[in-house]
């Protein structure tokens, strides 16, 4: 009787150890799959971040080039206006016309 009980206890212990080992392996594999998915997602996100940053830099570079071109046009227009004002201002200061529409110091309108 004790031999049968010993064999039964040993079989139960072996079965419990096998179940525990099986559960541990199953849990390890599940965690391994989850970690592999997370690593793959991280690689994808890093790749997308790199592409997005390149696209952002390209858009910023294009916007800055447009802004610089607009700035150059405005500077040239400012120079042309300054030059025109200098030419017309010299002519306006020579004449003492009270009805001069270009006189910046004339108050009101013509009388």
PyMOL commands that set and color helices and strands:
alter all, ss='L'
color gray80, all
select helices_A, chain A and resi 2-94
alter helices_A, ss='H'
color red, helices_A
deselect
rebuild
show_as cartoon
